[in-house]
Amino acid sequence: MSFMQPSPVKYACSCGILNPINMLFFCRHCPKLRCGFCVTHEIESHFCSNCLENIPSTEARHKKNCCANCFDCPCCQHTLSARASTVPVVRKSEEAKEPKDGESKGEATPPVPASSKPSAVPTTKKMYYLSCLSCRWTTRDVGIPDQGVATGTWPDNESLYQARFNALVEYFQAVVLQEKQEKLEFMRRKAPKQHKFPSLTDRTGLTVSLIRRQIGWNDKAPKAKAVIAPAEATAEVEGLPQNIFTEPLNLRTVTTITQRHSQPADQPTAVGSLYPQRRSLWIKRSLRCRQCEHNLIKPEYHPTSIKYRIQHFASYHVPEVVMVRCEQPLVAGKSNAILLKLTNPTIYDMTIRLLTASPPEDPQLSTEATRVAKEEPISSSPLLKAVGITLSRQNSTREVKRDVIDVSNAEIVPLESEFVLNQRDDSKEFDEDVQLSTEEPKFIVWRKGNKVLLRLQFTPAEELPGLADVVLGFYMQYTYVNTVNNAQEKREPTTHVLHSRVFITAGATEQKAN
């Protein structure tokens, strides 16, 4: 199979969505397969992809998630580069010399005449402008003056509706503040009276408000009054210019859809109105399991590093299934065989079994899941506990359990017995010693290191039409040695019996003859 083509082998996630193994994650605490929809995404850091500067979250929010030093070309969206140019500077003429203090003012000393010519030594000054090395667009094309510093404050194109946007932002901030104050007042009335000195570790501001009321002071924050002028609709529309129907259209002076969308504030229609846009910041995100809230992916903080501090990809823990080929052309209702290659990515041996029905769940895993669900969150303040607020992490969205849709249309013949998949050993890849022949089951074609090629019998459904995809579905049961222990009394690795639902697209059936 080509690298750019979609994978014919897909695994069913715990939420019922089918994905290839390179798009799945594995939680070692649950342990279950996770996809991008059953994990929570958290922003780890903000950085600029051009200058690789790490920017804090508060500063990135203040700068509207844009870099202060890097700009994008408004024509081709490439990065603009600062170019230097020398500008001649003319010195001013020398001023007339004044008499010194030691000289008598009574003496008639003629003043030194001013030089009418500039200085003989020419001087130059470096000025900088932004230029695109791809389409040769410069800031001089739109009349932006050159700056004296390469990282100077380049002027931004202000939007016509900027004042209206700022008023709306202030209005909604006032609405949020008013709702927050009303909620705190309601919680204060509902909460039972506690001792005179509540916990000082309260971060919600409720403790400070109570203390100020006890000593007779008024609250600092007054009630916000959200008032804004509503927008009014009008039927008056500006008319088209007179020369739009007479002059020929020059497409070189008209902006494209991409160029207009890059400047959503004004969306200019003429190329001469394009201004350089600040480069948007990139993020590094971490992924967290929704059920147990443990990190699955956590990158390094520095933007130049591509490594991970935590990386629990499914390809590192789950056996990988690769379709090699079908022995015969696919015909509806005719028995066939498919060759599958299985790889063990772990450093422990795996016992694998292919089943047609769902195996029973591991009782140990269900017990641990129930214990985690019944775990009570801890609150640091008795006042917050009485109100019902906890300082522990809250799950914004719980795991949505859905049944896997059975898309298989072929009946497979289960294997006679289970087989052992050896552990991964990188040194055996370069070992030239011939392995001794051992007694293997009939369905195993060959074995080398941690890889096994097996032969699986199947029969496509008879009602399949011509050129229809044949999909095989089975349960792959395997043993997994978990080195992470949730319980403190258990310090040794535990072995779990897990299973995954696998679907393989074997290909299309032959077209039936008329």
C-alpha positions as CSV (number, residue, x, y, z in Angstrom):
1,M,0.0,0.0,0.0
2,S,1.1,3.5,-0.7
3,F,1.9,5.9,2.1
4,M,-0.5,8.5,0.8
5,Q,-3.4,6.1,0.4
6,P,-5.8,5.5,3.3
7,S,-5.1,2.5,5.5
8,P,-7.4,-0.6,4.8
9,V,-7.1,-1.7,8.4
10,K,-9.1,0.3,11.0
11,Y,-9.5,-0.1,14.7
12,A,-12.7,0.7,16.7
13,C,-12.1,3.3,19.4
14,S,-13.8,3.1,22.8
15,C,-16.4,5.7,21.5
16,G,-17.2,3.6,18.4
17,I,-15.4,5.6,15.7
18,L,-13.2,3.7,13.2
19,N,-9.6,5.0,12.7
20,P,-6.3,3.6,11.6
21,I,-3.8,2.8,14.3
22,N,-1.6,5.8,13.6
23,M,-4.5,8.2,14.6
24,L,-5.3,6.5,17.9
25,F,-3.9,6.8,21.4
26,F,-3.8,4.3,24.3
27,C,-4.5,5.1,27.9
28,R,-2.4,2.9,30.2
29,H,-4.5,3.7,33.2
30,C,-8.0,2.7,31.8
31,P,-6.6,0.9,29.6
32,K,-8.5,1.6,26.3
33,L,-8.1,3.0,22.9
34,R,-8.7,6.7,22.5
35,C,-9.3,8.8,19.4
36,G,-9.2,12.6,18.9
37,F,-12.9,12.9,19.9
38,C,-12.7,11.1,23.3
39,V,-9.8,13.1,24.7
40,T,-9.6,16.7,25.9
41,H,-7.3,19.1,24.2
42,E,-5.3,21.6,26.3
43,I,-3.1,24.4,25.1
44,E,0.4,23.9,26.4
45,S,2.2,27.0,25.0
46,H,2.0,29.7,22.3
47,F,4.9,30.4,19.9
48,C,5.6,32.0,16.6
49,S,6.6,29.6,13.8
50,N,8.9,32.1,12.2
51,C,11.0,33.6,15.0
52,L,10.3,30.7,17.4
53,E,9.6,33.0,20.3
54,N,7.7,31.5,23.3
55,I,4.9,33.8,24.3
56,P,2.9,33.5,27.5
57,S,-0.8,32.9,27.3
58,T,-1.8,36.3,28.8
59,E,0.5,38.2,26.4
60,A,-0.8,36.1,23.5
61,R,-4.4,37.0,24.4
62,H,-3.4,40.7,24.7
63,K,-1.8,40.6,21.2
64,K,-4.8,38.8,19.7
65,N,-2.8,35.6,19.1
66,C,-0.4,37.4,16.7
67,C,3.3,37.9,16.7
68,A,4.6,41.4,17.2
69,N,7.6,41.1,14.9
70,C,6.6,38.8,12.1
71,F,4.3,39.6,9.2
72,D,2.7,37.7,6.4
73,C,2.5,38.9,2.8
74,P,-1.1,40.0,2.0
75,C,-0.8,38.7,-1.6
76,C,0.7,35.2,-1.3
77,Q,0.6,34.7,2.5
78,H,4.4,34.0,2.7
79,T,6.5,35.5,5.4
80,L,7.8,39.0,4.8
81,S,11.5,39.8,5.3
82,A,13.0,43.1,6.4
83,R,15.2,44.7,3.7
84,A,17.7,47.5,4.3
85,S,18.3,50.5,2.1
86,T,20.6,53.5,2.5
87,V,19.1,57.0,2.4
88,P,21.3,60.1,2.0
89,V,21.0,62.6,4.9
90,V,21.8,66.2,4.3
91,R,23.4,68.1,7.2
92,K,22.1,71.4,8.2
93,S,24.3,74.5,7.5
94,E,26.6,75.6,10.3
95,E,25.1,78.3,12.5
96,A,26.8,81.6,13.2
97,K,29.2,81.4,16.1
98,E,28.2,83.6,19.2
99,P,30.9,85.6,21.1
100,K,32.4,83.9,24.1
101,D,31.7,85.0,27.6
102,G,35.3,86.1,28.2
103,E,35.2,88.6,25.4
104,S,34.0,92.1,26.2
105,K,30.6,92.8,24.9
106,G,31.5,96.3,24.2
107,E,34.1,95.3,21.6
108,A,32.7,95.2,18.1
109,T,33.5,91.6,17.1
110,P,32.0,90.7,13.8
111,P,30.0,87.4,13.9
112,V,31.3,84.5,11.9
113,P,29.2,84.2,8.8
114,A,27.1,80.9,8.4
115,S,28.2,78.5,5.8
116,S,25.8,78.5,2.9
117,K,26.9,75.0,1.7
118,P,26.2,71.7,3.5
119,S,29.0,69.7,5.0
120,A,31.5,68.2,2.6
121,V,31.3,64.7,4.2
122,P,28.1,63.0,3.0
123,T,26.2,60.9,5.5
124,T,23.7,58.0,5.0
125,K,21.1,56.4,7.2
126,K,19.8,52.9,7.1
127,M,16.1,52.5,6.6
128,Y,14.1,49.2,6.5
129,Y,11.1,48.0,4.6
130,L,9.2,44.7,4.4
131,S,9.5,42.7,1.2
132,C,8.2,39.3,0.1
133,L,10.8,37.0,-1.5
134,S,8.1,35.1,-3.3
135,C,5.9,37.6,-5.1
136,R,8.1,40.7,-4.7
137,W,5.5,42.7,-2.8
138,T,6.8,45.5,-0.6
139,T,5.4,47.9,1.9
140,R,6.3,50.7,-0.5
141,D,3.6,49.5,-2.9
142,V,0.9,50.7,-0.5
143,G,2.7,53.8,0.7
144,I,3.9,52.6,4.1
145,P,6.9,54.7,5.1
146,D,10.2,53.0,5.9
147,Q,11.2,52.5,9.5
148,G,14.5,53.2,11.1
149,V,14.6,49.8,13.0
150,A,14.2,46.4,11.4
151,T,11.7,45.3,14.1
152,G,10.0,48.7,14.1
153,T,6.4,49.4,14.9
154,W,4.8,49.0,11.5
155,P,1.5,50.7,11.3
156,D,-1.7,48.6,11.3
157,N,-4.6,49.2,9.1
158,E,-7.4,50.2,11.4
159,S,-10.9,48.9,10.7
160,L,-13.8,51.3,10.2
161,Y,-15.8,49.3,12.8
162,Q,-13.1,49.1,15.4
163,A,-15.0,51.5,17.8
164,R,-18.1,49.4,17.5
165,F,-16.2,46.2,18.2
166,N,-14.6,47.7,21.3
167,A,-18.0,48.9,22.6
168,L,-19.4,45.4,22.1
169,V,-16.4,43.8,24.0
170,E,-16.9,46.2,26.9
171,Y,-20.6,45.5,27.0
172,F,-20.2,41.7,27.2
173,Q,-17.5,42.1,29.8
174,A,-19.9,44.1,31.9
175,V,-22.6,41.5,31.4
176,V,-20.3,38.7,32.5
177,L,-19.2,40.7,35.6
178,Q,-22.8,41.4,36.5
179,E,-23.8,37.7,36.2
180,K,-20.8,36.7,38.3
181,Q,-21.8,39.1,41.1
182,E,-25.4,37.9,41.1
183,K,-24.2,34.3,41.3
184,L,-21.9,35.1,44.2
185,E,-24.7,36.9,46.0
186,F,-27.0,34.0,45.6
187,M,-24.4,31.5,46.8
188,R,-23.7,33.7,49.9
189,R,-27.4,33.7,50.8
190,K,-27.8,30.0,50.2
191,A,-24.7,28.9,52.1
192,P,-25.0,28.2,55.8
193,K,-23.2,30.4,58.2
194,Q,-19.7,29.2,59.1
195,H,-17.2,30.2,61.7
196,K,-16.0,33.8,61.9
197,F,-12.7,33.3,60.1
198,P,-13.2,31.3,56.9
199,S,-10.4,29.7,54.9
200,L,-7.9,32.2,53.4
201,T,-7.1,29.8,50.5
202,D,-10.3,30.7,48.7
203,R,-9.6,31.9,45.2
204,T,-13.1,32.9,44.1
205,G,-13.2,36.3,45.9
206,L,-16.1,35.2,48.1
207,T,-13.9,35.2,51.3
208,V,-12.7,38.7,50.8
209,S,-16.3,39.9,50.2
210,L,-17.5,38.3,53.5
211,I,-14.6,39.7,55.5
212,R,-15.3,43.2,54.2
213,R,-19.0,42.9,55.2
214,Q,-18.1,41.7,58.7
215,I,-15.9,44.7,59.4
216,G,-18.5,47.1,57.9
217,W,-16.8,48.0,54.6
218,N,-18.5,48.2,51.3
219,D,-17.5,45.9,48.4
220,K,-14.9,47.4,46.1
221,A,-16.5,46.2,42.9
222,P,-19.8,48.0,42.2
223,K,-22.6,46.4,40.3
224,A,-21.9,46.7,36.6
225,K,-24.5,48.4,34.5
226,A,-24.5,47.0,30.9
227,V,-25.7,49.7,28.6
228,I,-25.1,49.8,24.8
229,A,-26.7,51.5,21.9
230,P,-28.4,48.8,19.8
231,A,-27.6,48.5,16.1
232,E,-30.1,49.9,13.6
233,A,-30.8,48.3,10.2
234,T,-30.9,50.6,7.2
235,A,-32.1,50.2,3.7
236,E,-29.7,52.7,2.2
237,V,-26.9,51.1,0.2
238,E,-24.1,52.9,-1.6
239,G,-24.5,52.9,-5.3
240,L,-21.9,51.5,-7.8
241,P,-19.5,53.9,-9.4
242,Q,-20.3,55.3,-12.8
243,N,-17.2,53.9,-14.6
244,I,-17.8,50.3,-13.5
245,F,-19.7,49.5,-16.7
246,T,-17.5,51.6,-19.1
247,E,-13.9,50.9,-18.1
248,P,-12.3,47.4,-18.9
249,L,-11.7,45.2,-15.9
250,N,-8.1,44.6,-14.9
251,L,-7.9,41.4,-12.8
252,R,-4.4,42.3,-11.6
253,T,-5.8,45.1,-9.6
254,V,-8.6,43.1,-8.0
255,T,-8.0,41.0,-4.9
256,T,-8.8,37.3,-4.7
257,I,-11.0,35.5,-2.2
258,T,-8.0,34.3,-0.2
259,Q,-6.6,37.8,0.0
260,R,-9.9,39.3,1.2
261,H,-10.3,36.6,3.8
262,S,-6.8,37.2,5.2
263,Q,-8.1,40.7,6.1
264,P,-11.6,40.1,7.4
265,A,-11.8,43.6,9.1
266,D,-12.2,45.6,5.8
267,Q,-11.9,43.0,3.0
268,P,-10.4,45.3,0.4
269,T,-11.3,44.9,-3.2
270,A,-8.2,46.6,-4.7
271,V,-4.7,45.3,-4.5
272,G,-3.4,48.7,-3.6
273,S,-5.3,48.5,-0.3
274,L,-3.6,45.4,1.0
275,Y,-1.6,45.8,4.2
276,P,0.8,43.3,5.8
277,Q,-0.8,41.0,8.4
278,R,0.7,40.0,11.6
279,R,1.6,36.3,11.7
280,S,-0.7,34.1,13.7
281,L,0.7,32.2,16.6
282,W,1.0,28.4,16.7
283,I,0.3,26.3,19.8
284,K,1.6,23.1,21.4
285,R,-1.3,21.1,22.8
286,S,-1.5,18.2,25.2
287,L,-4.1,15.5,25.1
288,R,-5.8,14.1,28.3
289,C,-8.0,11.1,28.7
290,R,-11.6,12.1,29.5
291,Q,-12.3,9.2,31.8
292,C,-9.2,9.1,34.1
293,E,-7.8,12.5,33.2
294,H,-4.3,11.3,32.7
295,N,-2.0,12.8,30.0
296,L,-1.7,10.9,26.8
297,I,0.3,13.4,24.8
298,K,2.5,16.1,26.4
299,P,5.1,17.9,24.2
300,E,8.2,19.7,25.2
301,Y,7.8,23.3,26.2
302,H,10.5,24.8,23.9
303,P,9.2,25.4,20.4
304,T,12.4,24.2,18.7
305,S,12.0,20.7,20.2
306,I,9.9,18.1,18.4
307,K,10.1,15.5,21.2
308,Y,7.4,14.5,23.6
309,R,7.6,14.2,27.4
310,I,4.7,11.8,27.3
311,Q,3.6,9.9,24.2
312,H,1.1,7.1,24.5
313,F,0.4,6.4,20.8
314,A,-1.6,3.2,20.1
315,S,1.1,1.9,17.8
316,Y,3.4,1.6,20.9
317,H,1.1,-0.6,22.9
318,V,-1.4,-2.3,20.6
319,P,-0.5,-5.1,18.0
320,E,-0.4,-3.6,14.6
321,V,-2.3,-5.5,11.8
322,V,-1.2,-5.0,8.2
323,M,-3.0,-6.5,5.2
324,V,-0.5,-8.1,2.8
325,R,-2.7,-9.5,0.0
326,C,-5.6,-11.8,-0.9
327,E,-4.7,-15.1,-2.4
328,Q,-7.5,-15.1,-5.0
329,P,-9.7,-12.5,-6.7
330,L,-12.7,-11.5,-4.6
331,V,-16.0,-13.2,-5.7
332,A,-19.2,-13.0,-3.8
333,G,-20.0,-16.3,-2.0
334,K,-16.6,-17.9,-2.9
335,S,-14.2,-18.9,-0.1
336,N,-10.9,-17.0,-0.1
337,A,-7.9,-16.3,2.2
338,I,-6.1,-13.2,3.2
339,L,-2.6,-12.8,4.5
340,L,-2.2,-10.6,7.6
341,K,1.1,-9.4,9.3
342,L,0.9,-8.8,13.0
343,T,3.7,-6.9,14.9
344,N,4.3,-6.7,18.6
345,P,5.5,-3.2,19.6
346,T,6.0,-3.9,23.3
347,I,8.9,-5.5,25.2
348,Y,6.7,-8.3,26.6
349,D,5.3,-11.4,24.8
350,M,1.7,-11.2,23.7
351,T,-0.8,-14.0,23.4
352,I,-3.2,-13.2,20.6
353,R,-6.4,-14.8,19.6
354,L,-8.8,-13.8,16.7
355,L,-12.5,-14.2,17.6
356,T,-15.8,-13.6,15.9
357,A,-17.8,-12.7,19.0
358,S,-17.0,-10.2,21.7
359,P,-15.0,-11.7,24.6
360,P,-16.0,-11.0,28.2
361,E,-14.6,-7.9,30.0
362,D,-11.7,-8.2,32.4
363,P,-13.2,-8.1,35.9
364,Q,-10.1,-6.3,37.3
365,L,-10.5,-3.4,34.8
366,S,-14.2,-3.0,35.7
367,T,-13.4,-2.9,39.4
368,E,-10.7,-0.2,38.9
369,A,-13.1,1.9,36.7
370,T,-15.8,1.7,39.5
371,R,-13.2,2.8,42.1
372,V,-12.2,5.8,40.1
373,A,-15.8,6.9,39.4
374,K,-16.6,6.7,43.2
375,E,-13.6,8.7,44.2
376,E,-14.7,11.8,46.1
377,P,-13.1,15.1,45.2
378,I,-11.3,17.0,47.9
379,S,-12.0,20.6,48.8
380,S,-9.6,22.8,50.7
381,S,-12.2,25.2,52.1
382,P,-15.2,24.2,54.3
383,L,-17.2,27.1,53.0
384,L,-16.7,25.9,49.4
385,K,-17.6,22.3,50.4
386,A,-20.9,23.5,52.0
387,V,-21.7,25.5,48.8
388,G,-20.8,22.6,46.6
389,I,-17.7,23.9,44.9
390,T,-14.6,21.8,44.7
391,L,-11.1,22.7,43.7
392,S,-10.4,19.4,42.0
393,R,-10.4,19.1,38.2
394,Q,-13.9,18.8,36.8
395,N,-14.7,16.8,33.7
396,S,-16.3,19.1,31.2
397,T,-17.5,16.3,28.9
398,R,-17.8,12.7,29.9
399,E,-17.0,9.7,27.7
400,V,-19.8,9.0,25.3
401,K,-20.1,5.2,24.9
402,R,-21.5,4.1,21.5
403,D,-21.9,0.7,20.0
404,V,-19.6,0.0,17.1
405,I,-21.5,-0.2,13.8
406,D,-20.9,-3.6,12.3
407,V,-19.9,-2.8,8.7
408,S,-18.5,-6.3,7.9
409,N,-20.0,-8.2,5.0
410,A,-17.9,-11.3,5.0
411,E,-17.8,-14.3,7.3
412,I,-14.4,-15.3,8.6
413,V,-13.3,-18.7,9.9
414,P,-11.9,-18.3,13.4
415,L,-8.4,-19.6,14.0
416,E,-8.0,-23.0,15.6
417,S,-5.9,-21.8,18.6
418,E,-4.2,-18.8,20.0
419,F,-0.6,-18.0,19.3
420,V,2.3,-16.1,20.9
421,L,3.8,-13.0,19.4
422,N,7.3,-12.5,20.6
423,Q,8.6,-9.3,22.2
424,R,10.2,-6.5,20.3
425,D,14.0,-6.7,20.2
426,D,15.8,-4.2,18.0
427,S,19.0,-6.3,18.0
428,K,17.3,-9.2,16.3
429,E,16.6,-7.0,13.2
430,F,20.3,-7.2,12.3
431,D,20.8,-10.8,13.4
432,E,21.8,-13.1,10.5
433,D,21.4,-16.4,12.5
434,V,18.8,-18.7,11.0
435,Q,16.0,-19.3,13.5
436,L,15.4,-22.9,14.3
437,S,12.2,-24.4,12.9
438,T,9.6,-24.9,15.6
439,E,6.2,-26.5,15.4
440,E,3.8,-23.7,14.4
441,P,0.0,-23.8,13.8
442,K,-1.1,-24.3,10.3
443,F,-2.4,-20.8,9.9
444,I,1.1,-19.2,10.5
445,V,3.0,-18.7,7.2
446,W,6.3,-17.4,8.7
447,R,7.6,-15.8,11.8
448,K,10.6,-13.5,12.3
449,G,11.4,-11.6,15.5
450,N,8.3,-9.8,16.7
451,K,6.4,-10.3,13.4
452,V,4.1,-13.0,12.3
453,L,2.4,-13.6,8.9
454,L,-0.8,-15.6,9.3
455,R,-3.5,-16.9,6.8
456,L,-7.1,-16.1,7.6
457,Q,-10.0,-17.8,5.8
458,F,-13.1,-15.8,4.9
459,T,-16.1,-15.9,2.6
460,P,-17.8,-12.7,1.2
461,A,-21.5,-12.5,1.4
462,E,-23.5,-13.9,-1.6
463,E,-25.7,-10.9,-2.0
464,L,-22.8,-8.5,-2.6
465,P,-23.1,-6.7,-6.0
466,G,-20.2,-6.2,-8.4
467,L,-17.4,-3.8,-7.5
468,A,-18.5,-3.7,-3.8
469,D,-15.9,-3.4,-1.0
470,V,-15.4,-6.6,1.1
471,V,-15.0,-5.7,4.7
472,L,-13.8,-8.2,7.3
473,G,-14.6,-7.7,11.0
474,F,-13.2,-9.6,14.0
475,Y,-12.1,-9.2,17.6
476,M,-8.4,-9.3,18.4
477,Q,-7.8,-10.4,21.9
478,Y,-4.3,-9.9,23.3
479,T,-2.5,-9.8,26.6
480,Y,-1.0,-6.5,27.7
481,V,1.5,-6.0,30.5
482,N,0.8,-2.7,32.3
483,T,3.7,-1.1,34.1
484,V,1.5,1.6,35.6
485,N,-0.3,0.8,38.7
486,N,-3.2,2.9,40.0
487,A,-3.2,1.2,43.4
488,Q,-0.3,2.0,45.8
489,E,-0.1,-1.4,47.3
490,K,0.7,-3.0,43.9
491,R,4.1,-2.2,42.6
492,E,4.6,-5.0,40.1
493,P,3.4,-4.9,36.5
494,T,0.0,-6.5,36.0
495,T,-1.2,-8.4,32.9
496,H,-4.5,-7.6,31.4
497,V,-6.5,-9.4,28.7
498,L,-7.7,-6.7,26.3
499,H,-9.5,-6.8,23.0
500,S,-9.9,-4.5,20.0
501,R,-12.4,-4.5,17.2
502,V,-10.6,-4.6,13.8
503,F,-12.1,-4.0,10.3
504,I,-10.2,-4.7,7.1
505,T,-11.2,-3.6,3.7
506,A,-9.9,-6.5,1.5
507,G,-10.8,-4.9,-1.8
508,A,-13.7,-4.8,-4.3
509,T,-15.4,-7.8,-5.8
510,E,-15.3,-8.7,-9.4
511,Q,-18.0,-7.4,-11.7
512,K,-20.5,-10.0,-12.5
513,A,-20.9,-11.0,-16.2
514,N,-24.3,-10.2,-17.8
